Amino acid sequence: MNQLLEKLSTCVEYGKVDLKSPYPPAMKDQEGAFELTRQALDAGISPGNILEEALIPAMSRVGQKFSRNEIFVPQMLMAAKAMSSSMIHITPYYLSGETKRRGTFIIGTVKGDLHDIGKNLVSMMIEGAGWEIIDLGVDVSTEKFIEAVGNHPGAVIGLSALLTTTMENMRRSVAELREKFPDLKILVGGAPVTAEFCHKIGADHYSPDPQGAVEYLKQLS
């Protein structure tokens, strides 16, 4: 069983989605994350163990390599795609309540900003760490953020801004969220955002890369 989980973890780390996937070339014609997850479940390995012993460690390694500039966005996206193929088998166990998530993470790009690659990378990494993702998309108004938090008590929220011109909208959203939900944990990120700006607007955490957000959430769950 341990060998099966190790093989699955390697597939996720290197972006081997399924048997038909030609990527990576060194693993061509081998079974991928999709098939191996099904095999693990059929062998009696619990969804929780698959997540904790294969998927989470794999995505953690991916995040660390990305932080060190050892891999780049395309490789990270392939790893996330492999993880998503594995989650196809595991998600029904969450929906039934048989397996528990670590928490709920709401994420969106602030009003006026249509960029989503950074947001999507963060979403994928945090989902790979065992959290349920509520993705509000791009150009998200403060009202939508507030509504989502109201619908998911106890959730953590992440706001993304990729333009200096939309940082003011991030500030407004954080201020209104903080006023309505004083204990809400708020993460912010995006190319123009800094730790100083995070502190100035009253958010709880800033990270320049997805792995930093994952590490922060580990402290909360």
TORVOMAR-175295 format. One line per 8 residues: number of its first residue (from 1); their letters; for each residue z, x, y of N, C-alpha, C. Coordinates in steps of 0.05 Angstrom, whole numbers. Each point is the difference from the previous one (the first is absolute). Layout:
BEGIN
NUM	A	Z X Y Z X Y Z X Y | ...
! end
This chain:
BEGIN
1	MNQLLEKL	0 17 -24 0 -17 24 0 17 25 | 16 22 0 1 17 23 -27 13 6 | -15 7 -22 -27 11 4 -18 -20 13 | 2 -25 -8 -16 -21 12 5 -4 30 | 26 1 7 7 -3 28 -9 24 16 | 2 24 -12 -9 24 14 -30 -1 5 | -15 -9 -20 -29 -3 2 -7 -20 22 | 14 -22 0 -4 -21 21 6 12 28
9	STCVEYGK	22 14 2 8 12 26 -22 19 10 | -11 16 -18 -21 19 7 -25 -15 9 | -7 -22 -14 -23 -15 8 3 -11 29 | 23 -10 6 5 -11 27 -1 23 21 | 13 22 -6 0 23 18 -28 10 7 | -17 0 -19 -27 12 4 -22 -22 4 | 9 -25 1 -19 -21 7 -19 -9 -22 | 10 2 -25 -16 -10 -23 6 -29 -4
17	VDLKSPYP	-18 -18 9 5 -28 1 -2 -13 -28 | -23 4 -14 -4 -12 -26 -20 17 -16 | -7 -9 -23 -18 14 -18 -27 4 13 | -9 -19 15 -27 1 12 -1 17 24 | 22 6 12 1 15 25 -10 29 -4 | -19 10 16 -10 27 -3 18 21 14 | 20 -11 15 18 18 16 27 1 -13 | 13 24 -1 -12 26 7 -18 10 -23
25	PAMKDQEG	-19 17 6 -20 9 -20 13 12 -25 | 23 13 3 13 13 -23 12 -20 -19 | 3 -26 8 11 -20 -17 -20 -22 -7 | -26 7 4 -21 -19 -7 1 -8 -29 | -5 -26 -5 0 -11 -27 27 -1 -13 | 21 4 16 28 -3 -10 11 -27 10 | 19 -10 -15 13 -25 9 15 6 26 | 2 -21 17 13 4 26 26 -16 2
33	AFELTRQA	9 -4 25 25 -13 4 0 -29 -10 | -23 -13 3 -2 -28 -9 6 -3 -30 | -14 16 -16 3 -2 -29 28 9 -9 | 9 22 12 25 12 -9 24 -18 7 | -1 -14 22 22 -19 7 1 -22 -21 | -23 -11 -7 -1 -21 -21 12 11 -26 | -7 24 -7 10 12 -25 30 4 1 | 10 8 24 29 4 3 15 -26 -4
41	LDAGISPG	-10 -21 12 13 -26 -2 -1 -10 -29 | -23 4 -13 -3 -8 -28 18 16 -19 | 7 24 9 17 17 -16 30 -6 4 | 5 -19 18 28 -9 5 14 14 23 | -15 16 15 12 13 24 2 -21 22 | 23 -3 13 4 -21 20 -16 6 25 | -7 -20 15 -14 4 25 16 17 19 | 27 -3 0 17 16 17 -1 29 -7
49	NILEEALI	-1 7 -26 -2 28 -8 -27 12 7 | -21 -17 -3 -27 10 8 0 7 30 | 12 -17 16 0 5 28 17 24 7 | 25 1 -11 19 21 7 -8 28 -12 | -12 0 -23 -4 25 -14 -29 10 2 | -19 -17 9 -28 8 1 -11 -4 28 | 0 -24 10 -14 -6 25 14 12 24 | 26 -5 3 14 10 23 -1 31 2
57	PAMSRVGQ	6 15 -22 -3 29 1 -28 9 7 | -20 -14 -10 -28 8 5 -6 -3 30 | 7 -23 12 -6 -5 28 17 18 18 | 23 7 -9 17 19 15 -13 27 1 | -11 9 -23 -15 26 0 -24 -1 18 | -14 -23 0 -24 -3 17 9 1 29 | 21 -14 7 10 0 28 8 28 10 | 13 15 -18 9 27 7 -24 18 4
65	KFSRNEIF	-20 -2 -17 -24 17 2 -15 -7 26 | -1 -26 7 -13 -9 25 15 12 24 | 26 0 -1 16 10 22 -5 30 4 | -5 14 -23 -5 29 1 -30 7 5 | -16 -21 5 -29 4 4 -14 13 -25 | 11 -6 -23 -12 10 -25 -21 -20 -10 | 2 -25 8 -20 -20 -5 -4 -16 25 | -22 -16 1 -7 -14 24 -3 -30 -6
73	VPQMLMAA	-8 -15 21 -1 -29 -3 -16 -10 -24 | -24 11 -6 -15 -11 -23 15 3 -27 | 13 23 -4 16 3 -25 24 -18 -1 | 12 -4 23 23 -18 2 -8 -29 -6 | -23 -8 10 -10 -27 -5 -7 -4 -29 | -11 21 -14 -6 -3 -28 26 -2 -16 | 20 15 7 26 -3 -14 12 -28 4 | -3 -10 24 10 -27 6 -16 -21 -16
81	KAMSSSMI	-26 5 -3 -17 -18 -16 9 0 -29 | 6 23 -10 9 2 -28 27 -14 -3 | 18 4 19 26 -14 -1 -4 -31 1 | -19 -9 16 -5 -29 2 -10 -11 -26 | -16 16 -14 -11 -9 -26 23 -3 -20 | 20 17 2 23 -2 -17 17 -25 8 | 2 -5 26 17 -22 9 -12 -27 -8 | -26 -1 -6 -11 -25 -10 15 -11 -24
89	HITPYYLS	9 19 -17 15 -8 -24 29 -5 6 | 11 13 20 29 -1 5 8 -22 19 | -18 -7 19 7 -21 20 9 -26 -12 | -12 -10 -22 10 -26 -11 30 1 -8 | 10 23 -7 29 3 -8 17 -3 25 | -10 9 23 14 -4 26 0 -29 7 | -23 -13 -2 -3 -28 8 18 -18 -17 | 4 7 -25 17 -16 -18 30 5 4
97	GETKRRGT	6 22 15 28 7 4 11 18 -22 | -16 6 -20 10 17 -22 6 28 10 | -16 10 19 4 26 11 4 -2 30 | 19 14 11 7 -2 28 -13 22 17 | -8 -8 24 -10 20 20 24 13 13 | -5 23 13 21 13 15 6 -14 26 | -20 -15 10 4 -14 25 -27 -10 9 | -1 -12 24 -25 -10 12 -6 15 25
105	FIIGTVKG	-24 9 3 -9 15 24 -23 -15 13 | 5 -8 25 -21 -13 16 -14 21 17 | -26 -1 1 -14 20 16 -24 -13 14 | -7 11 24 -23 -9 15 -6 19 22 | -26 -1 9 -8 15 23 3 -18 25 | 11 10 21 9 -16 23 -24 -13 14 | 6 -20 17 -20 -15 14 -18 18 17 | -26 -6 -2 -20 15 15 -11 24 -14
113	DLHDIGKN	11 7 -24 -8 23 -15 -12 -9 -27 | -25 9 -5 -14 -8 -25 -1 22 -21 | 15 21 4 -1 22 -20 18 -7 -24 | -10 6 -24 16 -7 -23 3 22 -22 | -14 22 2 1 20 -21 29 11 -3 | 12 8 22 28 10 -1 19 -20 -11 | -3 -25 9 17 -22 -10 -4 -4 -30 | -25 1 -8 -5 -5 -29 11 23 -17
121	LVSMMIEG	-1 24 9 11 23 -15 30 -3 -3 | 13 -8 22 29 -4 -1 7 -23 -19 | -15 -21 1 4 -23 -17 -1 8 -30 | -21 15 -6 -5 9 -28 23 18 -10 | 9 18 17 21 18 -7 26 -14 -5 | 6 -19 18 25 -15 -2 0 -19 -24 | -23 -12 -5 -2 -17 -24 4 17 -25 | -11 24 1 3 19 -23 28 9 -4
129	AGWEIIDL	17 -3 21 28 6 -2 17 -24 -9 | -13 -22 -7 14 -23 -12 7 -23 19 | -13 0 24 6 -21 19 -22 -21 0 | 8 -25 6 -20 -21 4 -11 3 28 | -27 -1 3 -12 3 26 -10 -27 11 | 7 -5 25 -10 -23 15 -18 12 22 | -26 1 -4 -18 13 19 -12 -22 18 | 8 2 26 -9 -19 20 -27 7 12
137	GVDVSTEK	-11 23 -8 -26 8 10 0 14 27 | -21 -4 15 -2 14 26 1 -21 23 | 3 10 25 1 -17 23 22 -21 -3 | 24 9 -8 22 -19 -7 17 -5 25 | 3 -25 7 16 -8 23 30 3 -7 | 16 2 21 29 1 -4 10 -25 -15 | -12 -23 7 8 -25 -13 -4 1 -30 | -22 12 -9 -6 2 -29 20 19 -13
145	FIEAVGNH	8 21 13 20 18 -11 27 -15 -3 | 7 -15 21 25 -15 0 0 -21 -22 | -22 -14 -3 -3 -20 -21 3 12 -28 | -12 23 -4 1 13 -26 28 8 -7 | 15 11 20 27 9 -5 18 -25 -6 | -5 -22 14 15 -24 -5 -5 -11 -28 | -25 4 -10 -7 -10 -27 10 18 -22 | 8 24 7 8 20 -21 26 13 9
153	PGAVIGLS	23 -14 -1 25 11 8 7 25 -16 | 10 20 15 7 25 -13 -22 20 -2 | -24 -8 9 -23 18 -1 3 23 20 | -16 21 -5 -3 22 19 -28 -3 12 | -4 9 25 -26 -4 12 -11 26 11 | -27 3 -1 -14 23 10 -22 -8 19 | -1 13 24 -20 -6 20 -17 25 4 | -27 -4 0 -18 22 4 -16 -3 26
161	ALLTTTME	-5 22 13 -17 0 24 -17 26 -1 | -26 -3 3 -17 24 -1 -12 6 27 | 6 -16 20 -10 5 27 23 2 20 | -3 18 19 21 2 21 2 -26 16 | -23 -14 2 0 -25 16 15 -22 -14 | 5 2 -26 14 -22 -14 30 8 -6 | 8 23 9 28 8 -3 19 -19 15 | -10 -10 23 16 -19 16 5 -25 -16
169	NMRRSVAE	-20 -9 -15 3 -24 -17 20 5 -22 | 0 25 -10 20 7 -20 28 -2 12 | 3 11 24 26 -1 13 10 -28 4 | -18 -18 9 7 -28 4 9 -14 -27 | -16 6 -20 6 -13 -26 27 10 -11 | 5 26 2 26 10 -9 23 -12 16 | -4 -3 27 22 -11 17 6 -29 -8 | -21 -16 -5 5 -28 -7 11 -3 -29
177	LREKFPDL	-10 17 -18 11 0 -27 30 7 0 | 6 21 15 28 9 2 18 -21 12 | -10 -14 20 16 -21 13 6 -23 -20 | -20 -7 -16 2 -23 -18 14 8 -26 | -4 25 -9 11 9 -26 14 27 5 | 24 0 11 14 25 8 3 20 -23 | 2 -9 -25 5 18 -22 -25 8 -15 | -23 -9 10 -26 6 -13 -6 30 1
185	KILVGGAP	-9 12 -22 -9 27 -1 -29 1 8 | -7 15 21 -27 1 10 -11 28 -1 | -23 3 -14 -13 26 -1 -26 -1 17 | -6 22 13 -25 1 16 -16 25 -7 | -26 -2 4 -17 23 -6 -27 -3 12 | -17 21 -3 -27 0 11 -4 25 16 | -25 7 4 -8 26 12 14 6 27 | 2 -19 19 12 7 25 30 -3 1
193	VTAEFCHK	12 -11 -21 29 -6 -1 15 26 -6 | 23 3 13 17 23 -5 29 -8 -6 | 16 18 -9 29 -6 -5 13 -7 26 | -7 13 22 12 -6 26 -7 -29 8 | -25 -8 -4 -8 -27 7 15 -21 -17 | 3 7 -26 14 -17 -18 29 -5 10 | 13 21 7 28 -2 10 0 -16 27 | -19 5 17 -1 -13 26 -3 -30 -2
201	IGADHYSP	-16 -9 -19 -5 -29 -2 20 -15 -18 | 18 16 -12 21 -13 -16 -6 -5 -29 | -21 14 -10 -6 -2 -29 18 18 -16 | 1 -4 -26 19 15 -17 -11 26 -11 | -27 1 -5 -11 24 -13 -29 3 7 | -7 26 3 -28 8 4 -7 21 -20 | -24 -1 -12 -9 21 -17 -29 6 6 | -8 25 0 -28 7 5 -18 -5 -24
209	DPQGAVEY	12 -5 -24 -16 -4 -24 14 -21 -18 | -15 -11 -19 11 -21 -17 24 8 -16 | 1 25 -9 22 9 -17 26 -1 14 | 0 5 26 25 -1 16 11 -29 1 | -18 -20 1 9 -28 -1 12 -6 -27 | -13 10 -21 11 -5 -27 28 12 -3 | 3 25 10 26 13 -3 22 -15 16 | -7 -11 23 19 -15 16 8 -25 -15
217	LKQLS	-19 -14 -12 6 -25 -14 17 5 -25 | -3 24 -12 17 6 -23 30 -1 7 | 6 7 25 28 -1 9 10 -28 3 | -18 -19 2 8 -28 5 3 -16 -25 | -15 8 -21 -1 -16 -25 20 9 -21
! end
